[in-house]
Amino acid sequence: MIYWEDVVLDEPRESSERYLLTAENIKAFAAEWDPFPPHVDEAAAARSPIGQLFAAGVHLLSVTIRLSHTIPSGETASIAGRGWDKLRFHRPGVAGDELRARVTHVERGPGSRPERGVLVSRFELLNQHDELVISFDAHVVMLRREPLAA
């Protein structure tokens, strides 16, 4: 079991899988979850500042989370997510992009109880050109190996 104290900081790790954005999966996701015209209609997308069909931000977030689960980590003492900070969309994800996730644990902080700590991890989604597509910091509550003294 990997506890809060065991997590190695500042060591980026990448997903073992990749995700290929296609016109079909962009449109299918957007049709159900974010039917903004440039996500579902290629003619509307061609008239947009991007100039082509592009994925919804929530689609890219979902891809990031899915790919992050392919990073080998072992069993962790995670309890629950506490929230995301610093969410940024750096560039559009377009059909033909091959995406991968990178996660770097960047900070440990105290939890709300002596037996808990908070781990901050930076999530990044990169395309085949090593360009950053999205990034955010996730805060996760974990059990400590040794509770803090009262």
Rosetta blueprint (number, residue, H / E / L):
1 M L
2 I E
3 Y L
4 W H
5 E H
6 D H
7 V L
8 V L
9 L L
10 D L
11 E L
12 P L
13 R E
14 E E
15 S L
16 S L
17 E L
18 R L
19 Y E
20 L E
21 L L
22 T L
23 A H
24 E H
25 N H
26 I H
27 K H
28 A H
29 F H
30 A H
31 A H
32 E H
33 W H
34 D L
35 P L
36 F L
37 P H
38 P H
39 H H
40 V H
41 D L
42 E H
43 A H
44 A H
45 A H
46 A H
47 R H
48 S L
49 P L
50 I L
51 G L
52 Q L
53 L L
54 F E
55 A L
56 A L
57 G H
58 V H
59 H H
60 L H
61 L H
62 S H
63 V H
64 T H
65 I H
66 R H
67 L H
68 S H
69 H L
70 T L
71 I L
72 P L
73 S L
74 G L
75 E L
76 T E
77 A L
78 S E
79 I E
80 A E
81 G E
82 R E
83 G E
84 W E
85 D E
86 K E
87 L E
88 R E
89 F E
90 H L
91 R L
92 P L
93 G L
94 V E
95 A L
96 G L
97 D L
98 E E
99 L E
100 R E
101 A E
102 R E
103 V E
104 T E
105 H E
106 V E
107 E E
108 R E
109 G E
110 P E
111 G L
112 S L
113 R L
114 P L
115 E L
116 R E
117 G E
118 V E
119 L E
120 V E
121 S E
122 R E
123 F E
124 E E
125 L E
126 L E
127 N L
128 Q L
129 H L
130 D L
131 E L
132 L E
133 V E
134 I E
135 S E
136 F E
137 D E
138 A E
139 H E
140 V E
141 V E
142 M E
143 L E
144 R L
145 R L
146 E L
147 P L
148 L L
149 A L
150 A L
